[in-house]
Amino acid sequence: MPTPSHEARHLRESRELIAEPVTVTSTILREWRLPEPEGDKESRGRTLIVGGSDQTPGAILLAAEAALRSGAGKLQVATVASVASAVAVALPEALVLPLPERGGDIAAEAAEDILGLADGASSVLLGPGIRDIDQCTALLGAVVPKLRGPLVIDAAGMAYVGADHTVLHRLDGQAVLTPNRKELALTLGIRRDEVDEDPAGATLELARRTLVTVTSGGEESWTATPDGGLWRDQTGGVGLGVSGSGDVFAGIVCGLTARGATPAQAAVWAAHLHGRAGDRLASAVGRVGFLARELPPEVPRVLAEIEV
């Protein structure tokens, strides 16, 4: 296995071979418009969001609301049985399926239930709020090979990808990975400071290894595709570094793919919507101190501002 320093040199070398990244603005997004929403909830896509645990049901609530706020039409949520009733009350818009659990996390034997819900779904999000890495890896190992996509993998789900960078090759690019920088480093097998030194190169390298779109945030967000496409988004700010923000971001990606956006388009748009929602809250509340739960209601407002 290459040493971290060797890996970091490889990232820098690969980064030097590509064109300058596209800096995302509202003007650019107006030229890359999302599919027009239609009136019927079925025509705007059916999402399935799988995650949560007995201690972290909030993660799936944040992701689920963000998917709806991004324009998805029909919402399904699958989470551990011990919190499913509470989640169903908090999400009256959703069909909530209780799943078998082990130690407070979704058990691997829940795979068949998840696959039943995923049949016909327009987009599936796996991972937010799952705590047990080993159980998550086993669960995704039973589910992902039977999915067609579009698929979004977040949080603990990144461990499944990190164990084998080829597991998503069969999806023909119909997936988006949404790691934070720590998860990006772990998935690539390098140190966190090496990702911080070259986040663009790290994002691009994971996209090339997995053959799917990768989007990762920090002080600025980077989105990369396997063919070398690279986008930089400088919206948002330090206030987005708050618990639950990544769950919101993954939910936005899921919602946009459900309504028909391509994986790359959904990832680029999601980074901008998430960042601009943070900018709005920074102006209204303060540079820091706003909550992740306050981000989803801002998303439709940002969409309306862009889609004039």
N, C-alpha and C positions, 0 to 999 in steps of 0.2 A: 504494500500500500504506500502511495507517495506520502512524503512528509508534508506537514502543513505549509512549510516555506516553499517547497516545490510546487504544491497546489496553487499557492498564491501567485507564484511567477507565471504559472500556466494561465491563470485568470487574466493577469495583466496582458500577457501576450495575445490571448484571444480577443481581448477588448480592443487592442490596437489595430486589429484587422478589419473592424467594421466602421461604417459611416458614422457621422455624428448623430446623436440621438435627436429625436423630435421632442421639442419642448411643448407640452400640451397647454393649449389655451382654449377659451370658449369658442373663438373663431375657428380653430381647427376642428373642434367637435361639431360645429354647425355644418361643416363640410363632410362630416362622417356621421350622418344622422342615424339615430336608433330606429329600428323598425317602428312604424306607426302603430300605436295601440288601437285595438278594436274594442267595441263595447262589451262583448261577451267575455265572461271570466275564463272560459275554456280557451278562447282564442288568444288570450294574453298569457297563457302558459300555466302549467301545473308544476309547482315546486314540491320537492321533498327535502326536508332538513332533518338530519340525523345527528343527535349528540346529546349533551347534557349529562348530568350525574346527580346523585342525591345531594351533593354539596354545591353544584354549579348549574342549577336550572336556568339562571339568568342569562347564560351565554346563548342558549337556544332561543330564548325570548327576544334577545337583541337581534340575532341573525334573522329570525322569522319576521319581525316587524320591518327590518331593513329590506327584506325581499319584497314585501308588499308595498312599501313606500317607493320602491324602485319601479313599480309598475306590473309586477307579477299578478296574475289574476286569481289563482287558486292555491291555497297553502295547505300542505300536510307536514306534520311534525311527528317524529318518532323519538321517544326518550324513555328513560327508565320508568318502570311501573310505579315506583314509590313517589314520584313527583308528577306523573302524567296528569292526574286530576287537577292539580294546582296550575299546571301549564295550560290545560284546556280552559280553565276559568280566566286566566290572564290573557289568553289568545282566543277570544270568541270567534274570530274569523277562520280558525284552523280546525282541520280534522287532526286529532291527537291520538297516536297509537301508543299504548303502553307496551314496553319491551321487557323481556326477562333480563334480570340484572345479576351481577355477581360483585360483591363488595361495593355496591353503590354505583357501579358503572355498567354500561350495556354489555351483556354477555355475548360471546361469539355465536352462541346458538340462536341469537335473534336474527341471523342472516336471512333466513327464509321469509320472515315477516317483513323485513326491509325490502327484499327483492319483490315481494308481492305489491308493496306500495309503489316501488320505483317503476313498475311496469306501466309504461305510457306517460311517465313524468317527463316534463320538458327540461328540467334541470334538477340535479341532485347535489346537495351539499353534505359532506361527511366530515365530522371531527369537532365542531365547536363544543367546548364544555366537557369533553371526555378527559378524565384524569389519568386512567391506567393505560400507559403506553403499550404494554404487552397485550392487553385485551383489545385495545383499539387496533393494533396491528393484525391480530388474529381475525377480528371482525371484518376489517377491510380486505384481508386476504380471501375471505369467503364471499364477499359482496362484489368487489370491484371487477374481478374477471368476468362477471356475468352482466355488467352494465354496458350500455352502448354510448352513454354520454348524451348531452353535455354533463360534465361532472366537475364539481369544485371540491378541492380537498384543503382543509384548514387545520391549524393547531396540531393536536396529537396525531391527526391523520398523516402529517408529514413524516412521522417515523416509519410508516409503511413504505413510503416512497424512498426514504433514505436507506432502507435495507436492500433495495434493488431498484436502481434508476430506470430499469427497463419495463417495470410493471404496467406503465401506461402507454407503451408503444402501440398496442393493439387498438387504441382509441382514435387513431388517425388525427391527433391534435385536438380532439373534442374534450378538452379538460383545461382547468385553470388551477394552479397551485397558488395559495395565498400565505406564504410563510412570513412571519416577522423576521427581523435580522438574526435573532438567536436561532430560530428554527431553520433559517436559510443556511447558517454556518453548520449546524448539526447535520442537516441533510446532505451537504457537500462534504462533510468530514474535515472541515477546517476550523480555525479559531474565529471567534466573534470579531476580534480586532482586524482580522484579514478581510472580513466582509465589510466592516466599517471603512476600511481603507479604500475598497473598490466595490461598492454595492452594485454598480452597473455590471461589472464583469462577473460578479457572483451570480446575479440574477440571470444574465445571459448564459452562463455556463450551465446552470441547472436546467434552463429551457432546452439547451442543446442535448443534454444527457437524457432528459425525460421525454423529449419530443412533444412537449405541451407548453402552453403559455404560463409564464411565471410572473407574479406581481408582488412586490415587497416594499413596504413603507418604512419610513424613518423621518429624518428631517426633510427629505424629499423622497418621492416614490418613484420606483423604477419598474417598468413592465417590459418583458422580453419575450420574443417568439423564437422557435427553433431555427428559423431561417435567418436570424440576425436582426430582426426588427427590434428597435429599442426606443422607448418613450420615457421621458423624464417629466414628473409633475411636481411643481414647487409650491402648490397650495398647501393649506393646513398649517402645521406648526407644532410647537411643543405641547400644546393642549391636547392633541390627539394621542399623546403617549399616556393614556389612561386605561385602567382596567375596563375591558369590554369593547374597546374601540375596534380591535381586530375582528371581533365577532360581527360587528355592524358592517365592516368592510366586506367580509366574506358573504354576508347576506345580500349586500348590494350586487356583488358579482353574480350570485345565484339568481337574483331577481331579473337582472338584465339578460342573462342567458335564457331564462325561462320565456322572456317575451321576444326572443328571436335574435338577439345580438350574437355575433361570432365570439368565440373565446377571447381573442385579442381585443376586439371592440369593447366587450363587456369589462375586461380588466382595465383598459385605459380610461373608459368612462367612469368606472367605479372609483378609481384613484382620484379623479377630479371631483366627482360628486362628494366623496368622503372628505377630501381636503377643503373644498369650498363650504361644506356644512360646518367644518371646524372653524373656518374663517368667520362665518356668520356668527357662531357662538362666541368666538373670541371677541368680536366687536360688541356683542350684546351682554355677555356675562363677564368676560375677562380673558386674558391670554391663557391662563390656567384656571382650573376650578370648575369647568363645565363637565358634565357627566356623559358617558357613552349613551345613556338612554335618551339624551337630548338630541343626539345626532339624527336618528331616523326621521323625525318630523321635518327637519330642514331639507331632506333630500328632494321631495317634490317641489319645494320652492326653488332650489338650485336648478332642477330640471326645467322648470318653467322659465327661469332667467336665460338658460342656454338655448332652449328650443323656441325662441321668439321668431 
